[in-house]
Amino acid sequence: MCALISIRFKLFSPTSTINGCLEDQLGSKRNSYYLSLISHLTFLNAAREVDRIQNNNTKDQ
């Protein structure tokens, strides 16, 4: 699985508009969604790997 996560850094500007603030909030929500999705998929892969190892161990015995 290959995922692209974009993180943008903005310099502080006193003239930043409300649209810019909304865009930043939406961007951070999108990034946190992708991060939670990646961690969930990582957990599923780890659980699948544990099941595979346990199945191999029971076959060997």
CORSULJO-V586868 format. One line per field, one symbol per residue. burial: I if it has 16 or more other ideal C-beta (glycine too) atoms within 10 Angstrom, else O. A space follows every 50 residues. Layout:
BEGIN
burial: ???
END
This chain:
BEGIN
burial: OOOOOOOOOOOOOOOOOOOOOOOOOOOOOOOOOOOOOOOOOOOOOOOOOO OOOOOOOOOOO
END
